[in-house]
Amino acid sequence: MKKVSVILLFCFFLTTPLFAANIMSTNPLGKLSQSNVELDFNGEKVSTYTAFKSDYVPVSSLRSIGFPIDYDITSGKVVINSPSLISSPTSQALSFKNNSFALYESDVWIGDFKTHAIVSEDNVLIPIGALRQLYHIDITDTTYHMTPKEPLHIIANSNTITNNLPTPITVSLIDLYWDNGFIMQPSNYDLSPLETRSRTMNVLHDNKKYITTIIKQATGRELNYNNGSMFGQTNDLLFDYYTKLKYLDLSSLGDPIDFDTLIWAESTINSKNMSSKTKYLVWTNIDLQRTFIFEGSTGNWKLKKYFLCSTGKSSSPTPKGSYELTRKVPYFGVEKGYRCKNAFGFIGTTYLYHSVMFDKTGSYLLQGKGELGARASAGCIRLSVENSEWFYSNMLSGTKVFID
């Protein structure tokens, strides 16, 4: 019976995708694009893919050119080993249906080195830089040429450090963490021949995301190792968006917003190098009929709220340009037979952000004046009652207003 189980497991491994289904995050960080640079190992080439300006290679592609892969179906742990012999390569192009990717939450190791990874559908991808642990990589315009290099015979991770050499050594390490930015915690060890020593991580970093441990320097008899590489582990945009998505409640941003829109809005407004006299910045996009509220400072604006709105119709357009919030009035228009509530001007009090239109008593919406999402006003910018209340209560005079 045991033999049958082993055979069935082996067949499952060979005939199914390398990784279990449903490991793709429901909240992707972005879209993969195929890189124009291929990975070349012993004449076998596989495609690489770009995520946030860094290139990644699918683990299944490495397996197809001879890399032994161990995969724990329970934990999702992946271990990539060096091939001893390339035989009958089965390299083939992968097809990603939607190209969305997320950070892979299980452990991935290339040899004895822990690397971060991303996942797209049922494909796990590792950064090209992680392969530098075991290989020299020479880069041309179209190819990463990969050739084996002499092993270091030193192993370091979050729990232990091992000297596999028959001589004493001195080792300098960096433990890499992420906490709204990369943190590099250095440590130094003097190790006897063939010594393994336990390590205790710095308690100051207990609540931070541990990424990996990197050997930066090792010296000893006939050993002088100096490493300037971070092995592809410092993709700051990847971890920045991962943190944002993990801790941000998108439902708190006013009207519903998807993560792609969040990233697009922040990158767009930060590319304009805008400043504001207050900690807020308001952006109304006429084409989208949306108003974005940011908090932060020049080059570091973070989306705080996102509102559906209605700007001026074609015959009375909302003026485009950069302005400032001026002063607010609880309501206006009663003398003309209507009432707009929670009004905050951005060109004097001629053009304002305000609620949808009510009758002059403020009791009910005027017919045809409560809709949002289309150009419908005389030039002001209409918001829902709830959103106009928030805007009126929280925005500050002097706040930059950008309308395009």
Residue, then its C-alpha position, 0 to 999 in steps of 0.5 A: m500500500k505504501k508503494v502505491s501511495v508513493i507512485l500516486l504522489f509522484c504521478f501527481f507531481l509530474t502531471t499537475p501544475l507545480f503549485a496548488a490552486n487558489i494561492m492567488s491573493t484576492n487582492p492583487l498588487g498589480k499586473l505582470s508584463q513580459s520582459n524583453v530579457e530572457l534567462d539563459f541557462n546552458g543554452e535553454k532560455v525561458s521568459t522573465y516577467t516584470a513586476f514593479k520594474s524588477d524581473y522575475v522568473p516562474v519556478s515552473s520554468l526553472r523546473s522545465i530546464g532541469f532545476p529540482i523543485d520541492y513543494d510542500i502542498t500543506s504549507g506552500k513552502v518551495v525549495i529550488n535546488s541546483p540541477s546536477l545535470i540537464s537532460s531532456p529540457t521541456s521549456q515552454a512559454l507560460s500564459f497568464k490569463n489576467n497577469s495579476f500578481a500578489l506577494y506569495e505568503s509562504d516560504v521560498w528558498i533557493g538552496d539555503f537562501k530565503t527569497h521573497a516571491i510573487v504569485s500569478e494564478d498558480n505560478v510562483l515567480i522569484p526575482i532574478g537577483a535571488l539566483r545570484q546566490l548560486y550563479h553568476i549572472d551576466i546581463t546583455d540587452t536581451t539575456y540573463h546569462m547564468t553560470p554556476k559559481e563556487p559555493l560559499h560553504i556558509i549558511a545563515n538564516s533567521n535561526t542559525i548560522t553555519n560554518n561548513l569550512p574546516t577553518p575559523i571565519t568571521v562573518s557579517l550579516i544583514d537581516l532584512y525587514w520591511d516596515n514602511g521601508f527596508i530595515m537592515q539589521p547588521s550582526n557579526y559572528d566569529l565561528s569555529p570550524l564546522e560550527t553551527r550557532s543559534r541566532t536570536m532575532n532582534v526583538l525590536h523587529d518582532n512586528k516587522k516583516y522579515i524577508t531574508t538574511i544576507i551574508k555581506q562579508a566573510t573572512g578567514r584563511e584563504l577566504n575574503y568574501n565581499n558581497g554588494s548584492m541584495f539578491g533582488q530582495t529590495n523591491d520597495l514598490l512591491f512591499d509598499y503596495y503590499t503593506k498598503l493593501k494589507y492594512l488599508d480598509l478600502s471601504s473607508l475611502g468614501d465611495p467604493i474604490d478598487f486597489d488599482t484606482l488607489i495606486w493610479a490616483e496616488s502615482t498620478i498626483n505625486s508625479k505632478n509635484m504639487s504642494s498644499k498649504t495644509k495637510y490635504l490636497v483635493w483633486t477633481n477629475i472631470d472625465l471620471q467625475r470623481t473627487f479624490i482627497f489626499e493627505g500628506s505632503t509634496g510627492n507623498w500624497k496618500l489617498k484618504k477619500y474618494f467621491l463620485c461627483s458631478t461637475g459643470k455641464s458643457s454650457s457651464p463647465t467647471p474651470k480647470g486649474s489649480y486653486e485653493l479652498t477659500r471659505k465655507v457656508p452652511y447652505f446657499g440658493v434659498e433666494k433662488g428656490y433651492r438649497c445646496k448644503n455644506a458648501f466650500g468655495f474654491i474660487g471665492t464663493t462663485y464655484l464651490y463643492h456642495s451637496v446635491m440640490f434640495d428644495k429651499t427648505g432642505s427637506y427633499l431633493l429636487q427632481g433630477k438634481g440628486e444624480l451624480g457621475a455626470r456633468a450636470s451643474a452650473g459649474c460647481i462640484r456636487l457631492s452626495v449629502e454624506n460626502s459633502e458633510w465630511f468635506y465641509s467638516n474636515m477640509l481646511s481653508g488654503t487646501k490646494v484644489f486641482i481640477d483637470 
